[in-house]
Amino acid sequence: MDLWEKIKTGFGVGVETVSEKTGELSTLASLNWEKFKLQKSIEKEMNKLGGQVFQLHIESREKDLLTETKDIVQKLKDLEQQVQAKVEEIKEASDKGEINKKHLKELKHDLELGDGTIEQLVIDEKSKIAGKKLMEVKFPENVLVGAIVREEKVIIPDGNTVFQKGDKVTLLGEKDDVKDAAKMIAGL
């Protein structure tokens, strides 16, 4: 069975697993972004706390340190708990996909052996395919659209699926053809 047959028939994983993994990766990216924002809030509060401590020191009010900084310290504790909860969510989301990681690695390995690749690209305002149906887009012959992630939802496309701005499109295929398809998506 050649590379394309393995991809098309699913050799135990196929497009469904790629779609699942794409959805899982989107979820992980979203969770990591939320964690990053919480960490930035912690930095901001730490700066506020440092400024407050310095000001109290300048004013020789060290005795007021606990009462004056109590709210900031409590907010920092709350933010730390939120970060820990987010870390647990990320771990849980990562662990869910543990079994399929092996399959994804196998797919990637098979693609590389056949001079193939897998890429995920975002359709932006410059893209020439935004607003077009999959059947209207003339992708290179050796490219397969594996999945589309739209607003955290995984779509297994068919010919009538319309590409929209913001869609994350997963492409599988021969490296050069995927590169050409990426240029089409990017509007180059």
N, C-alpha and C positions, 0 to 999 in steps of 0.2 A: 504494500500500500504506500503510495507516495505521500509527500507532505500535505498536499491539498486535500487528498482523500481523508487523511487523518484529521485535518482541521474541519472539513465539511461533515464528516460522519461522527466526529466527536470523540474518538478513541478514548472514551472514558471520561472526558472532560468537555472538550469542544467549546463552542460559543457560549453555552449556558454557564460553564464555569468562569469563562472570561467575563461574562456579564455579571455574575455573582461577585467576582473579585473586583470588578470595576465599581460596583455598588459599595462593597466593603471598603475599598480604598477611598471612595468619596466620603463615606461615613467617618473613617479614620481621619481624613484631612479636616473635616468639619470639627470633629472632637479636638484635634490638635490645635486648630485655630481658636476654639473657645478656651482651651488651656492657656494658649499664648496671651489672649486678652486678659485673663485672670492674672497671669504673671505680670503683665504690664501694670495692672491695677495695684498689685503688691508693690512694685517699684515706686509708683506714684505715692502710695501711702507711706512707704519707707522714707522717701524724700521729705514728705510732710512731717513725719515723726522726727527726723533728723533736724529739720528746721525749727521745730517746736522745742526740742531739747536744747539746741544751740541758743535760741532766744531766751529761754529760761535761765541758762547759764550766764549769758550776757547781763541779764537783769538781776543776777544773784538770787534767783528764786528756785534753786535746786529742790527745796523742801516741797514745792508745788508740782514737782515732776510727775508723780503718780496721778494726781487728780487732773492735771492739764493734758496728759497724754493718754488717759484711760480710754477714751473713745477711739482714738487712732489705733491703739494696741488691740482693742476688741475687733475693730474692722479688719486688721491684719490677720488675726486668728480666724475670723470667719472666711476670709479670702483663702487662707492656707487650707482650710477644710474643703472649700470648693475645689481647689486645685487637686487635692488628694482624691476627691470624689471623681473628678474628671480623669485623673490618671487611672483609677479603677475602671471607669467606663471604657477608656482606650484599651486597657489590658483585656477586658471582657470582649470587646469588639475584635481585637486581634486574635484572641484565643478561639473565637467562633470559627475563624477561617483557617485554623491550623491544619486541618485535614486537607483542605483544598490547596494549600500552599505548595504541597508536593506536586499536585497536578499542574499547577501554574508553572512551576519550575520545569516540569517535563515538557510542557507546551513550549516554553521559551527555549529550552534546549533543542527540541525538534525543529523549531523555527530557525535557530541559528545554524543547525546542521544543514538545513536546506537553503542557506543564505537568505533566511527570512528574518522578520522582526515583528514586534507588536508595539504600537504607539497609541497614545491617547492625546487628542488635540481638542482645543476649544474653538468653537465657531464664534467669531467676533464680527463686528460691524463691517470689516473689510472683506469678509468671506463671500465668495461668489456663489456658494451653495446655500446660503441662508435663504429660507423661503421656498426651496426646491424640494421635490420628492426625490427619494433615493433613486427611483427608476429614471429620473431626468438627468441625473449626474453621471457623466461618463468617466468613472474612475478607471485607472489602468486595470488591465485584465487580471493581473495576479494580486489583487487587493480584495479583502473581505471586510465588510463593516461588521464588526463583532457585537457591538453594543453601543447604545447612546445613553448617557446619564443626563437627565433633564430634571433640574430641581430635586435632586436626591432620589429620583426614581429611575430605575433601570428599564430601558426599552429595548426589546429585541426587534430590530427594524425589519420591515418588509418593503416592497417596492413603493408602497403608498405613504411610507413614513416621511414627514416633512421635516427637514433640518431647520432648527431655530437658533437664533443668536443665544449664546451661552451653553449650548449643548456640548457635552464632552463626548467625542466620538472615538471609539476604539477601532483601530485599523490593524489587520493582520495581513501579512503577505511578504512577497519578496522585497528585500531592502530598497532597491531602486524604485520599485513601483509604489511602495509605501511613502518614500520620500517625495515622489511626484504627486501622490494624492495629498500629502501634507501641504505641498505648495498650493494645490487647488483650494484646500480648506482655508489656508492663510490668505488667499486672494492674491498670490504672487504670479 
